[in-house]
């Protein structure tokens, strides 16, 4: 090759190598920055009781859940049969699900499409969180709340405040129905009359609440006691 062309070839090769190194460096820096904010880890699977428990992460295929597994917005966790799972959110709320439950993490929302869940708040760092169900939305405010979505699509969804105040509203309405400690509300698909829902709020009697407390897998089926147990027991004691 004539010297002039050899020099051009060397220059081009060197420039290509430099560009390749710059691109590789940029890709490395991008990898170090982690996922976009909407995909950053915002929750952790804290405990799994029995199997199967499935997680769908980053829109991938469902896979068996593992303890200490990180979850992000848009991720889903699902339990089958007698399986139970506990997930803690960095914002403070913690939830347990079971009974063929399916739950998806949304910004400031827990979307429960089926099964049972109990939710409470831990720590000083807390953010408002709503439980979104097919029949309506429950806002938790330093509360321990139980939600049960029956397998029968025509059956009502149950909302029960173990302790504290729960604010329920219909998905398309702004008015709220308030539940206080020990109060229960059943909401049927198609319910639209907020005043009628207010009339349905009823307290559990003490015997029924005590039986539920003693028999609840979501309260008693995990390795650690539920942190709000003393408040729950106080609620039971206050019922008639």
JOWO-V468524 format. One record per run of one state. SS is the DSSP state (A for helix, B for strand, O for the rest). FROM is the first residue (numbers start at 1). LEN is the number of residues. If there is no record, write none. Layout:
# JOWO-V468524
ss: {SS | SS}
from: {FROM | FROM}
len: {LEN | LEN}
This chain:
# JOWO-V468524
ss: {O | A | O | A | O | B | O | B | O | B | O | B | O | B | O | B | O | B | O | B | O | B | O | B | O | B | O | B | O | B | O | B | O | B | O | A | O | B | O | A | O | A | O | A | O}
from: {1 | 3 | 33 | 37 | 40 | 41 | 50 | 53 | 57 | 63 | 65 | 70 | 73 | 76 | 80 | 84 | 90 | 93 | 107 | 109 | 122 | 129 | 134 | 136 | 141 | 144 | 150 | 157 | 164 | 166 | 170 | 177 | 180 | 183 | 188 | 194 | 201 | 202 | 204 | 206 | 216 | 217 | 221 | 229 | 239}
len: {2 | 30 | 4 | 3 | 1 | 9 | 3 | 4 | 6 | 2 | 5 | 3 | 3 | 4 | 4 | 6 | 3 | 14 | 2 | 13 | 7 | 5 | 2 | 5 | 3 | 6 | 7 | 7 | 2 | 4 | 7 | 3 | 3 | 5 | 6 | 7 | 1 | 2 | 2 | 10 | 1 | 4 | 8 | 10 | 2}
